[in-house]
Amino acid sequence: MSKLIEYFKGDDLAASVWQGKYQYKEEETPDDMHKRLAKSFASVEKEYVKAEASLFYEGEGKKKSTLSSYGQSRSDLTEDKLFNYFKNFKYIIPQGSVMAQLGIDSIGSLSNCFVVGQPVDSYGGIFQKDQELAQLMKRRGGVGIDISTLRPAGTATSNAAKSSTGAMSFMNRFSNTTREVAQNGRRGALMISTDINHPDVLDFIKAKRDLTQITGANISIKLNDDFMNAVVNDKRYILRFPCDLSEKDVKNKMLDEELANDEIEALGVDRFEDNILYSFQDIHIKVVKAKEYWDEIIKSAHSVAEPGLMFWNAMVDYSPDGIYEQFRQITTNPCSEIGMQPYDACRLIAVNLFSFVKNPFTKAAYFDFDEFHKINYEAMRISDDLIDLEVQHIDRIIKKIFDDPESWEVKNLEYRLWHKVRDTALSSRRTGLGFTALGDALAALGVKYDSKKGLIIIEDIMRSKLSSELDCTIDLAILRGTFEGWNPKTEMQDKMDSHGKPVYGHNPFYQFIIDEFPEQAEKMFKHGRRNVSWSTVAPTGTVSLLAQTTSGIEPLYQGFYMRRKKVNPNDEDVRVDFTDDNGDTWQEFAVIHPKFKEWMIANDALTGYSDALASNDVDNDYLKDCFSASPWYESTANDIDWVKRVEIQATIQKYITHSISSTINLPEDVSEESVSEIYLESWKKGVKGITVYRDGSRTGVLVANPSKEIKFDYKDAPKRPKELPGEAHVTTVKGAKFSVIIGLLDSKPYEVFIESKDALNGSGVIKKKSRSVYLFEQEDSSVDISSEMTDEEAAITRLVSTSLRHGADIKFIVEQLNKSDGDLFSFTKGLSRVLKKYIPDGAKATVTCSDCGSSNVIFEEGCHKCLDCGSSKCG
């Protein structure tokens, strides 16, 4: 472990996260992992290089001259070259499943997530999708499913029930499957989406206001421009099933039903009452006030951060795959960064933007666009290689299924499922090349994240990124062939101007390429491209932790904070800070953002960091002073003006072929009107999807019997018995261990004591010996826990004990202790850490982390990110 800690420059959390998630067998550091990855990618490159050499040798040398300038001059990707790109997470970072699975002998997928499509509107169709979810998740894949094809509640069925319970009734089934699979190291993440057109969509909008429901899934609504225009203009809107019917289709079908013409003309105005489901054989409609439904969406987003919104016209139309029927997306993966057709998958690779800033945090800092173009080109190339590596892994999965002892009836669905995934990967060759560390790259250049200069630099970087990707995917089409079904006439007008380039594209994305990248547009029209769609901005929570940078598109969340990690007390040399009531043991990490520390070191004359470090004065006050002089100051997630944040995302979206997983963090007191403005502005600017997270949302949403009047009640403390069961917890203050002893009455905290002389741990009995004298007795010891406390300790523990005895909420006490001015390891913070574990389920300040149980969870890039253990999950 010491070698691993050294690799991460003392970052215990990064080391333990890599060890827990990605280390394979005897690997000692990520260098070993990166050698494993480089070897696998090099094996694919070697075969392609042979084919390319043969291609040029056999009288087709002209083809080389058609490659991009860099494509003609680049050297082969050898194992050593690949390793140097991966080393130290510096340039190219294969994400998640790739690090965990590539080059090892397990039977798992390299894809991070999948889409299974829409269920057939029958029990058989629903069960089929349910099983497909489970089969994909058990191989480490998150899944997206759209339920817009399931009929509305109350409509007729041909089974014994006579009428349908509705599409929404099956959400918990899919959610529970995810929770069942996500156990014992398996990964479960789920996105459930539905169309705004669905007559049951209001139930979907409200579904997660009850925090006990659909706990294993994210949910999102696909919003179309017609509905959004109806919201803006405060018009009535026709919900309809099937959801893909246009309003014209609805009227035509009703004409077929021989309705009177005047009734058709009055459709949605006078003929139909609001919020009533009308059925006409195979179609069902409901007329609603769009603004009322929008207000319900905003209410849910404000209170529980869901549902997320997908602006579906932009999702489909502003994408290279949207014009191909066979590749058109129907929903997204769990974090919404990639929309896909059924059975396609995302395989994610990120480029570390920080590493292209030369002379970071100095006046001589600059972004090396030439190096960025070349390395991003190579990242695009290995993104295509990753498809071939994934097919190898799928072949192993298929072989295992075939060899499994179960009957063919049992394993047939799984066998066919993976064949569909394999075929779809090879036909679309969809890739997911993204980036991380944008926030730190800007700071390293001395630029504020949301400044005008920052926006200019962001656009320059994104433009360079797309240019290199176009060069690469076109070059690969020349060298390796296009994706299946590529058709230039489908993408662009079959007519050239005087310069030989297409006049216009057949959707907004292709028009953007023609306008902004005319030379590459012309080459793509002639030669095609290798990948149907290729870039994204995916969550990089764990990746950024290992790279020690900000995450993805996001600004810095905090410059310094505390994290917590569960540990095994039986492991050698493990440090245990405390043990909770379930017997789980924990370490705590005081964390300074690595690049903030790097800035302090680079600017030592300003910060005095070396002197502060030598004198052990790196405390909260010192860090606050330093941070106020840093380039991140007033540009963290909670500082940034949301208008600028939306503008930044819209700028980046222009250059991304898929979508962006992103969250706007808002203060607790933000209004519903402000949330509405954010979403409307995002739609107007062409953003494909966005999530807001209001600080403190998901708190207090469940109210069983709300009181209509406020009463202030005093509570008498129950009389203390002479003996109480007690639990002692060891924690650490500035390197010194001490114990917090909790007395329990009816299994609830009743009183607290501090013992700094003896490191007590475990269960025992607290006996009241005499007035103000208490003993903590265990099997072989009896310790006076009342007389050794300092005046400060005695005062605080008396106040806390009094509050507990009179029925104060433990969560409130913890929150107040955390507001004290002491540093992260102060006496009050240590006491707070111990008390926090007694907060009952359902009373957390936010959602809890599914890995470590912590309530210290933020929303970042559309996912839950735990600041205690580093876990980043989407479901």
Helices and strands as residue ranges (DSSP letters): H 2-7, H 12-21, H 30-57, H 62-65, H 69-73, H 79-86, G 87-89, E 92-94, H 97-101, E 113-117, H 123-137, E 142-146, G 167-170, H 171-181, E 190-195, H 201-206, G 207-209, E 218-223, H 225-232, E 236-241, H 247-256, H 261-265, E 278-280, E 283-289, H 290-304, E 308-311, H 312-317, G 325-327, E 331-332, E 339-340, E 345-346, E 348-352, G 353-356, E 357-358, E 366-367, H 369-403, H 408-428, E 432-436, H 438-444, H 452-480, H 488-491, H 508-516, H 518-527, H 541-547, E 560-567, E 578-579, E 585-592, H 594-602, H 604-607, H 609-614, H 620-628, H 642-653, E 663-666, H 672-684, E 689-694, E 723-733, E 736-745, E 748-755, E 762-770, E 773-778, E 781-784, H 791-805, H 810-818, H 827-836, E 857-860, E 863-866, E 872-873
